[in-house]
């Protein structure tokens, strides 16, 4: 039985820049890069880079699936300081860009 692995990355709130897309293509000849995503599929071999570094540099989430049973979903969250500012603003109803009808 042959090996099968997929690394899929997704940006949620912004498109990838031209520089990001060039970087993602440079990581592997198996890159399938779109405006907000990248996918690397391997039947033999492996992704030769640190997926967490790719996630941190360009994306908000990563899904890894391998036919030998491994499933991994990784989300990039804001720093604790940024998250606490957002949560505090949300609680007080002052989130930037929100249209509150209350």
FENZISUL-V542878 format. One record per pair of residues at least 12 apart in sequence whose ideal C-beta (glycine too) atoms are under 7 Angstrom apart, sorted by the first residue. I is the first residue (numbers start at 1). J is the second residue. D is the distance in Angstrom with one decimal. If there is no record, write none. Layout:
BEGIN
((I;J;D) (I;J;D))
END
This chain:
BEGIN
((2;43;5.6) (2;44;6.9) (3;43;6.7) (3;44;6.4) (3;67;6.6) (4;43;5.8) (4;66;6.8) (4;67;4.1) (5;42;4.6) (5;46;6.6) (5;66;4.6) (6;39;6.7) (6;41;5.2) (6;65;4.9) (7;40;4.4) (7;47;5.3) (7;51;5.8) (7;62;6.8) (7;64;5.4) (8;37;6.9) (8;39;4.8) (8;62;6.9) (8;63;4.7) (9;37;6.2) (9;38;4.7) (9;54;6.3) (9;55;6.3) (9;58;6.9) (9;59;4.2) (9;62;5.1) (10;36;6.4) (10;37;4.9) (10;59;6.1) (10;60;6.4) (10;61;5.1) (11;36;4.5) (11;37;7.0) (11;58;6.7) (11;59;5.1) (11;60;5.6) (12;60;4.2) (12;61;7.0) (15;35;4.7) (15;36;5.5) (16;35;6.4) (16;36;6.4) (16;58;6.2) (20;58;4.8) (21;33;5.2) (24;38;4.7) (24;58;6.7) (27;49;5.4) (28;40;5.4) (28;47;6.7) (30;42;6.6) (51;64;6.8) (55;74;6.1) (55;76;5.6) (56;76;6.4) (59;76;6.8) (60;75;6.9) (60;76;5.2) (61;74;6.6) (61;75;5.0) (61;76;6.8) (62;74;4.6))
END
